[in-house]
């Protein structure tokens, strides 16, 4: 029986597995599709800021693979090596045991990890937003700091606990800032202090907030951020991070206990270990998503440098929209390599972006129609509800949106995610050291 192994359960791997098994079933093909992933779900990452802000429960943004990928063999593990000559994949299971899988076709879609820089203290004291653990940790940590500040007797420490630094003013970082702002406002009302005492600092080296949405909508987003009391500093980043303060790139010291690093992504660590050509940390592929020199190996998503045929010389950006559509093309082309159907090149038609800016506001440019305010809010939430690939999750998220519109956000730090759970290595699927 022919074996197709897919690495990664993100947007690309998930969509590829779902489509491919349907194609092969229709053709009555003698093939087995296996998906290897460190987790047993597909994570709908665009709603992680909503999880961090206490709008959406972390369960609602996870799509269980066993429920959604019927007919696909699921293997829990983190891929660590590929033998292209012997056609085997080595992976480490949750109990740290090395295992192997044989493949006839290999699909590499391990996704991306947070891009870190050589900034002292960054990996130790900052947190990202690539996993539910990181989102839950940020929510709990922010609330805990606000609660501690409420009973603290040291003015300097109170100000530090009520200062939140977010690095990265792209759409993920911007959405995180406004959602945490709304959460902090709810906490202030319920604990009985002035919300203005909670200081938010949003940094980015870029010249514009969210350059992805264009200059006009970016300017509208910047105005909303500043109206909500978020101090936006462009052309600025961090020089150092300590447990109770950061040093900005202009040498200014800011006392804080909360630093979120949301500056971009790079290909998963597996990619660099393969010995294949890469571009900006992503695996080079042809326009049909085949890896050059390896006719039985395909790659796409955040881990692949997929040529953008609509912009010659460019590669597609690591967005959920690209990843999902590449997954569909992957399924078709892998099936074609097995003799079922014909291949096609990946050519993207940009449907626009949606950015949630907290209560009652968003910006969006669907089909190049620029929207802001309540109309954009409706489009943004409708898009997410349609894009989530499971009815139960859509239902749960829609109820969460309705609840948020009617009631104040819950101020409760449940401790669901520890500091170790939310470190950058853990978000890459690297298991934590076992206790002695």
C-alpha positions in Angstrom: 0.0 0.0 0.0 1.3 3.5 -0.9 2.1 5.6 2.2 1.6 9.4 2.2 3.1 11.1 5.3 2.1 14.6 6.1 4.2 16.5 8.7 2.2 19.2 10.6 -1.4 19.8 11.6 -1.5 23.5 11.0 -3.7 25.1 8.3 -1.7 23.5 5.4 -1.2 20.0 6.8 -4.8 19.8 8.0 -6.3 21.0 4.7 -4.0 18.8 2.7 -4.9 15.7 4.7 -8.6 16.4 4.6 -8.7 17.0 0.9 -6.3 14.2 -0.1 -8.2 11.5 1.8 -11.4 12.5 0.0 -9.7 12.4 -3.4 -8.1 9.0 -2.8 -11.4 7.6 -1.4 -13.2 8.6 -4.6 -10.6 6.9 -6.7 -10.7 3.8 -4.5 -6.9 4.2 -4.2 -4.8 1.8 -2.2 -3.0 4.4 -0.1 -2.7 5.3 3.5 -2.5 9.0 4.6 -0.7 9.5 7.9 -0.4 12.9 9.7 2.4 13.5 12.2 2.0 16.3 14.7 3.1 17.1 18.2 -0.5 17.9 19.1 -3.9 16.2 18.3 -5.6 19.3 17.0 -5.4 22.0 14.3 -5.1 25.4 16.0 -7.1 28.3 14.5 -4.3 30.9 15.3 -6.1 34.1 14.1 -8.3 33.9 17.3 -5.4 33.6 19.8 -5.6 37.3 20.6 -9.3 36.7 21.5 -8.2 33.8 23.8 -5.5 36.0 25.5 -8.1 38.8 25.9 -10.6 36.5 27.6 -13.2 36.6 24.8 -12.9 33.1 23.5 -12.2 29.9 25.4 -9.0 28.1 24.3 -10.9 24.9 23.5 -13.0 26.8 20.9 -10.0 27.5 18.6 -8.7 23.9 18.6 -10.1 21.6 15.9 -9.7 17.9 17.1 -8.0 15.9 14.4 -9.7 12.6 15.3 -13.1 14.2 14.7 -12.2 16.3 11.6 -9.9 14.0 9.7 -11.7 10.7 9.4 -9.8 8.2 7.4 -6.4 9.7 8.3 -4.0 7.9 10.5 -2.9 10.2 13.3 0.5 10.0 14.9 1.5 12.1 17.9 5.1 13.2 17.6 7.6 15.9 16.5 9.4 15.2 13.3 13.1 15.5 13.8 14.8 14.1 10.7 14.2 12.9 7.1 16.1 10.2 5.2 15.4 11.1 1.6 17.3 8.2 0.1 15.8 5.6 2.5 12.4 7.4 2.4 11.9 7.3 6.2 10.8 10.0 8.7 12.2 10.0 12.2 10.0 11.5 14.9 10.0 11.8 18.7 6.8 10.7 20.5 5.4 12.4 23.6 7.4 10.0 25.8 10.7 11.0 24.1 11.1 7.8 22.1 12.5 8.0 18.6 10.4 6.2 16.0 10.4 5.9 12.2 7.8 6.0 9.5 8.2 4.9 5.9 6.8 7.1 3.1 6.3 7.0 -0.6 5.2 10.6 -0.7 6.2 13.1 1.9 4.5 16.5 2.6 6.4 18.9 4.8 4.1 21.4 6.5 5.6 21.8 10.0 4.6 25.4 10.1 6.5 28.2 11.8 7.9 29.3 15.1 8.3 32.7 16.7 11.3 34.6 15.2 13.6 35.5 18.0 16.6 37.9 18.0 19.7 38.0 20.0 18.3 40.3 22.6 19.5 39.6 26.2 16.8 38.1 28.3 14.2 37.9 25.5 13.8 34.1 25.4 13.7 33.9 29.2 11.4 36.8 30.2 9.2 37.4 27.1 6.3 35.3 25.8 4.9 34.8 22.3 1.5 34.1 20.8 1.8 30.9 18.8 0.0 28.5 21.0 -3.0 28.2 23.3 -0.6 27.8 26.2 1.0 31.2 25.4 -2.4 32.9 25.0 -3.8 31.5 28.2 -0.6 32.4 30.1 -0.7 36.0 28.9 -4.4 36.3 30.0 -3.7 34.8 33.4 -0.4 36.7 33.9 -1.9 40.1 33.0 -4.8 39.6 35.4 -2.5 38.3 38.1 -0.3 41.3 37.8 -3.3 43.7 38.0 -4.6 41.9 41.1 -1.2 42.0 42.8 -0.9 45.7 41.9 -4.3 46.4 43.5 -3.0 45.2 47.0 0.7 46.3 46.6 2.1 49.1 48.8 5.0 50.1 46.6 4.1 52.8 44.0 7.0 51.9 41.6 6.1 48.2 41.7 2.4 49.0 41.2 3.3 51.0 38.0 5.4 48.1 36.8 2.7 45.6 37.3 0.3 47.8 35.4 2.6 48.3 32.5 2.3 45.9 29.5 4.9 45.9 26.7 4.0 44.3 23.3 6.6 44.2 20.5 5.2 43.8 17.0 2.5 46.1 15.5 1.5 43.7 12.7 -2.0 42.4 12.9 -1.3 39.7 15.5 0.5 42.1 17.9 -2.1 44.9 17.3 -5.0 42.6 18.0 -3.3 41.3 21.1 -2.8 44.9 22.4 -6.4 45.9 22.0 -7.8 42.6 23.4 -5.5 42.8 26.5 -6.5 46.5 26.8 -10.2 45.5 26.9 -9.4 42.8 29.5 -7.5 45.3 31.6 -10.4 47.7 31.4 -12.8 45.0 32.7 -10.4 44.2 35.5 -10.1 47.8 36.5 -13.9 48.3 36.6 -14.3 45.1 38.7 -11.4 45.7 41.0 -12.2 49.4 41.5 -9.4 51.4 40.0 -8.9 53.8 37.1 -8.4 51.9 33.8 -6.1 54.7 32.6 -3.6 53.5 35.3 -2.9 50.4 33.1 -0.2 51.5 30.6 0.2 49.7 27.2 3.3 50.2 25.1 3.2 48.8 21.5 6.6 48.8 19.7 7.6 48.1 16.1 10.6 48.9 13.9 8.2 49.6 11.0 7.1 53.0 10.0 3.4 52.1 10.0 1.0 50.0 12.1 -0.1 46.9 10.2 1.4 47.7 6.8 -0.4 44.6 5.5 -3.8 46.5 5.3 -2.5 49.6 3.5 -1.7 53.1 4.6 -5.3 54.3 5.0 -6.5 51.5 7.2 -3.2 51.4 9.0 -3.7 55.1 10.0 -7.3 54.3 11.1 -6.0 51.5 13.3 -3.3 53.7 14.8 -6.0 56.3 15.7 -8.1 53.6 17.4 -5.0 52.3 19.3 -4.2 55.8 20.6 -7.8 56.5 21.5 -7.8 53.4 23.7 -4.7 54.6 25.6 -2.1 52.4 23.8 1.2 54.2 23.5 2.4 53.2 20.0 6.1 53.8 19.3 7.2 53.1 15.7 10.9 52.7 14.8 11.4 51.2 18.2 12.3 47.8 19.6 14.0 46.3 22.7 17.7 46.2 23.6 17.2 44.0 26.7 14.6 42.2 28.8 14.8 41.6 32.6 12.2 40.1 34.9 11.1 43.6 36.1 12.0 46.0 33.3 13.0 46.4 29.6 15.5 48.6 27.9 14.2 50.2 24.7 16.3 50.7 21.6 16.7 54.4 22.6 18.1 53.3 25.9 14.9 54.2 27.8 14.1 52.0 30.8 10.5 50.9 31.2 9.6 49.0 34.4 7.2 46.1 33.6 6.5 42.5 34.5 4.7 41.6 31.2 6.5 41.5 27.8 4.8 39.9 24.7 7.0 39.3 21.6 4.8 39.1 18.4 7.2 40.2 15.7 7.0 37.6 13.1 7.8 34.0 12.3 10.4 31.7 10.7 10.2 28.1 9.5 10.1 25.3 12.0 13.5 24.0 13.2 13.0 20.8 11.2 13.5 22.8 7.9 17.1 23.9 8.7 18.1 20.4 9.6 17.2 18.8 6.2 20.2 20.1 4.3 18.0 21.5 1.5 17.9 25.0 0.0 16.1 27.6 2.0 15.1 31.2 1.7 14.7 33.4 4.8 14.4 30.2 6.9 11.8 28.6 4.7 12.2 25.6 2.4 12.5 26.4 -1.3 9.8 24.8 -3.5 8.6 25.0 -7.1 5.3 26.7 -8.0 3.6 23.3 -7.8 4.9 22.9 -4.2 7.3 20.1 -5.1 10.8 20.3 -3.5 13.4 20.7 -6.2 15.4 17.5 -6.8 13.0 15.4 -4.8 9.9 14.5 -7.0 8.2 12.6 -4.1 8.5 15.4 -1.6 6.2 18.4 -1.3 6.1 21.4 1.1 3.9 24.4 1.7 2.7 26.8 4.4 4.8 28.9 6.7 7.7 26.5 6.4 8.0 26.8 2.6 9.2 29.7 0.4 6.3 29.3 -2.1 6.8 31.5 -5.2 4.1 34.2 -5.5 3.2 34.0 -9.2 1.2 37.2 -8.9 4.4 39.1 -7.7 7.4 37.7 -9.7 10.5 37.4 -7.5 8.5 37.4 -4.3 7.4 34.5 -2.0 4.0 34.2 -0.4 3.7 35.6 3.1 3.1 33.3 6.1 -0.7 33.9 6.5 -3.6 31.5 7.3 -5.2 32.4 4.0 -2.2 31.3 1.9 -1.6 28.2 4.1 -5.2 26.9 3.7 -5.2 27.4 -0.1 -1.8 25.8 -0.5 -3.1 22.8 1.5 -5.8 22.4 -1.2 -3.2 22.6 -4.0 -1.0 20.2 -2.1 -3.7 17.5 -1.9 -4.4 17.8 -5.6 -0.7 17.6 -6.6 0.2 14.7 -4.3 -2.8 12.8 -5.6 -1.6 13.6 -9.2 1.8 12.3 -8.4 0.1 9.0 -7.5 -1.7 9.0 -10.9 -5.0 10.6 -9.8 -5.7 13.9 -11.6 -3.4 16.6 -12.9 -1.1 19.0 -11.1 -1.6 22.7 -10.9 0.6 25.6 -9.8 -0.3 27.6 -6.7 -1.5 31.1 -7.7 -3.0 33.2 -5.0 -5.8 35.6 -5.3 -5.7 37.9 -2.3 -9.1 38.1 -0.6 -7.9 40.8 1.8 -7.3 40.9 5.5 -9.4 41.4 8.6 -8.1 42.8 11.8 -10.2 42.9 15.0 -9.5 46.0 17.1 -11.5 45.2 20.2 -14.9 46.3 21.3 -17.0 47.7 18.4 -14.1 48.3 16.0 -12.1 46.5 13.3 -10.5 47.3 10.0 -10.8 45.1 6.9 -10.2 45.2 3.1 -12.2 42.3 1.7 -11.8 42.2 -2.1 -9.9 45.6 -1.8 -13.0 47.3 -0.3 -11.6 49.3 2.6 -13.8 49.1 5.7 -13.5 50.3 9.3 -15.6 50.6 12.4 -18.8 48.5 12.9 -19.1 47.3 9.2 -15.5 46.0 9.4 -16.3 44.4 12.8 -19.2 42.4 11.2 -17.1 41.3 8.3 -14.2 40.3 10.6 -16.2 38.1 12.9 -18.3 36.7 10.0 -15.0 35.7 8.2 -13.6 33.9 11.2 -16.9 32.0 11.8 -16.9 30.8 8.2 -13.2 30.0 8.2 -13.2 27.8 11.3 -13.3 24.3 9.8 -15.8 22.7 12.3 -19.5 23.5 13.0 -19.2 22.9 16.8 -16.3 25.4 17.1 -18.2 28.0 15.0 -21.2 27.6 17.3 -19.0 28.0 20.4 -17.1 31.0 19.1 -20.4 32.7 18.0 -21.8 32.3 21.5 -18.6 33.7 22.9 -18.9 36.8 20.7 -22.5 37.2 21.8 -21.6 36.8 25.5 -18.8 39.4 25.1 -21.3 41.9 23.5 -23.7 41.6 26.4 -21.6 40.9 29.6 -18.4 42.2 31.0 -15.3 40.0 30.6 -14.6 37.6 33.4 -11.7 38.6 35.6 -10.3 35.2 36.8 -6.7 33.9 36.6 -7.1 30.2 36.5 -3.4 29.2 36.2 -4.1 26.9 33.3 -0.7 27.5 31.7 2.6 27.8 33.6 5.6 29.8 32.7 7.3 26.6 31.4 4.3 25.7 29.3 4.4 29.1 27.6 8.1 29.3 26.8 9.2 29.6 23.2 10.6 26.1 23.0 7.3 24.6 24.2 5.4 26.4 21.5 7.6 24.7 18.9 6.4 21.3 20.2 9.6 20.6 22.0 8.8 18.5 25.2 9.7 20.0 28.5 12.5 18.2 30.6 11.1 15.5 32.8 11.3 16.0 36.5 13.8 13.8 38.3 
